[in-house]
Amino acid sequence: MNGAESLVRTLVDSGVDLCITNPGTSEMHFVAALDRLPGMRCVLGLFEGVVTGAADGYYRMAERPAATLLHLGPGLANGLANLHNARKARSGIVNIVGEHATHHLAHDAPLTSDVAGVARPMSDWVHTTATARDVARDGARAVQVARTPPGRIATLILPADTAWNEADASAVAAPAAPRPTVAAASLKSAAVALRHGRRCALLLGGLGVREPALQLAGRIAARTGCMLLSEFNSARLQRGAGHVATQRIPYVVDSALALLKDYSHIVLVGAKPPVGFFAYPGKPSLLAPPDCEFSTLATADDDIVAALQGLADELQAQSLAPAHVAALDLPALPRGPVTLDGVAAVLGALIPPQAIVVDEAVSSGRGLGGLTHGAQPHDWLTSMGGSIGYGLPVAVGAALACPQRKVIALEGDGSAMYTLQALWTMARESLDVTIVVFANHAYQILRGEFANVGAGAPGQRATDMLTLDRPALDWCALARGHGVEAGQASDLEAFARQLQRGLASDGPYLIELLL
Ligand SMILES: Cc1ncc(C[n+]2csc(CCOP(=O)(O)OP(=O)(O)O)c2C)c(N)n1
């Protein structure tokens, strides 16, 4: 067996059975090994941002890492923005990045670059393999790192000669270290704070916004009257009927300050003290009042469920019925011109049970929470890293992870253009994704931000940098060009019809929603 085969066997034997790829010459022996050996599903992405974003979406839903196969420094660099998002989401990914054969590096061929230097800022672990006989061990180590809870980005750089030279054997990844349990003192001080009777909140992040943590948080709220908050972004938030609902901290700084102003103590559970996405002149970076105290029950790395169980025990809340449980409350289908409340009502009425909603609707997504509160139970995925272009690729990965579930991707038109190639992978793999493109023909959020940072009123040149209307993008044509069926909606009845049509099909369907 050669090094490439030893890697593929190692990955498969270690439970990694999806490889999302965009290879080149230096990775051809891996392509050949993937071709020859059984056990690995291979999915082609036509841009590396699709590859890395899909691996992120896969981890969020499957809770185990996929591998990526990327071409040297430039291929990895194309995938970095979504690796950044994945890292912030604490997704585990095994990146396999090809490199020139060791003896070729000295000659500075066109694709030569500092691959490890490119990898480092967006990886938790970077390693370049020295010889073919080391590939299996290094591959197993990469899988182990990627699986370390809550998830890590492991980047393994493999010179071409390590792929084609003779190897000894494959390896199997050792189990990752378990999540650390929190100290008894953290439980006690959280319980003291919550019993104190002041205005307290649990701020939930990471596994804290998923079951069974939500039910435990609901019991703690039932006992203490504390508020349940979630961060503006969550890698995977379970919500809708039957789930304990959390209050999402708003994006807009003034709204976040208004929500948090009354809290005197916030207990962090897998979350960090809330901070604005950006700084604005004259506004604070931190969103809680200056005299608000924080205590950390658990970090995102810790065993959050055990910590909440311990806290519920401490407060004798285990047997209480959880507070804040959302009841099934499906809005009536609205009619008339498109409004964001109307869009929320259509979604609230039609989100199917156990759907996965990938939200990159940006300014159009702000008000979707209210009327989807009592929808059928679903998962809501948002961008943890703020780098736009995450949504369509994450939808690809979520659909690969959960073929029995409906995926709905809510996309700003500007954001969707970053990684549009994901549509082609959806078509090729027949992925069950319904995409809603909010066609407002602008970087709408930035028009607001222009004023918010105190830059005044935009002139023509600034307006041209913030609008997408000349020429207007033809979303139905773009979708069909990638092999995806599409339809347009310019009022709420048509939107509901289009959404029903998309959800009824098993493959991808794109809706251009004209705003
Ligand atoms: C990689 C990256 N480039 C640029 C930005 C800055 N940015 C934030 S939102 C945005 C525009 C989003 O437009 P769209 O998706 O159409 O949503 P809308 O603002 O119209 O609601 C841009 C360019 C970013 N966040 N990430």
The ligand as an SDF file (V2000), in Angstrom:
LIG
                    3D

 26 27  0  0  0  0  0  0  0  0999 V2000
  -16.1330   37.6940    3.7690 C   0  0  0  0  0  0  0  0  0  0  0  0
  -16.9030   38.9030    4.0720 C   0  0  0  0  0  0  0  0  0  0  0  0
  -16.8170   39.9620    3.2430 N   0  0  0  0  0  0  0  0  0  0  0  0
  -17.5400   41.0720    3.4870 C   0  0  0  0  0  0  0  0  0  0  0  0
  -18.3330   41.1640    4.5900 C   0  0  0  0  0  0  0  0  0  0  0  0
  -19.0590   42.4440    4.9210 C   0  0  0  0  0  0  0  0  0  0  0  0
  -20.4870   42.2790    4.7700 N   0  0  0  0  0  0  0  0  0  0  0  0
  -21.2760   42.0100    5.8240 C   0  0  0  0  0  0  0  0  0  0  0  0
  -22.8540   41.8900    5.4210 S   0  0  0  0  0  0  0  0  0  0  0  0
  -22.5110   42.2070    3.7980 C   0  0  0  0  0  0  0  0  0  0  0  0
  -23.6040   42.2950    2.7910 C   0  0  0  0  0  0  0  0  0  0  0  0
  -24.6200   41.2250    2.9060 C   0  0  0  0  0  0  0  0  0  0  0  0
  -25.5180   41.3850    1.8430 O   0  0  0  0  0  0  0  0  0  0  0  0
  -26.7560   40.4360    1.6930 P   0  0  0  0  0  0  0  0  0  0  0  0
  -26.3690   39.0520    1.9150 O   0  0  0  0  0  0  0  0  0  0  0  0
  -27.4180   40.7570    0.3910 O   0  0  0  0  0  0  0  0  0  0  0  0
  -27.7060   40.8280    2.8930 O   0  0  0  0  0  0  0  0  0  0  0  0
  -28.4290   42.2180    3.1770 P   0  0  0  0  0  0  0  0  0  0  0  0
  -27.4190   43.0770    3.8230 O   0  0  0  0  0  0  0  0  0  0  0  0
  -28.8840   42.7920    1.8680 O   0  0  0  0  0  0  0  0  0  0  0  0
  -29.5440   41.8700    4.0780 O   0  0  0  0  0  0  0  0  0  0  0  0
  -21.1640   42.3950    3.5950 C   0  0  0  0  0  0  0  0  0  0  0  0
  -20.5550   42.6540    2.2770 C   0  0  0  0  0  0  0  0  0  0  0  0
  -18.3790   40.0260    5.4420 C   0  0  0  0  0  0  0  0  0  0  0  0
  -19.0940   40.0030    6.5530 N   0  0  0  0  0  0  0  0  0  0  0  0
  -17.6750   38.9190    5.1440 N   0  0  0  0  0  0  0  0  0  0  0  0
  1  2  1  0
  2  3  1  0
  2 26  2  0
  3  4  2  0
  4  5  1  0
  5  6  1  0
  5 24  2  0
  6  7  1  0
  7  8  2  0
  7 22  1  0
  8  9  1  0
  9 10  1  0
 10 11  1  0
 10 22  2  0
 11 12  1  0
 12 13  1  0
 13 14  1  0
 14 15  2  0
 14 16  1  0
 14 17  1  0
 17 18  1  0
 18 19  2  0
 18 20  1  0
 18 21  1  0
 22 23  1  0
 24 25  1  0
 24 26  1  0
M  CHG  1   7   1
M  END
$$$$
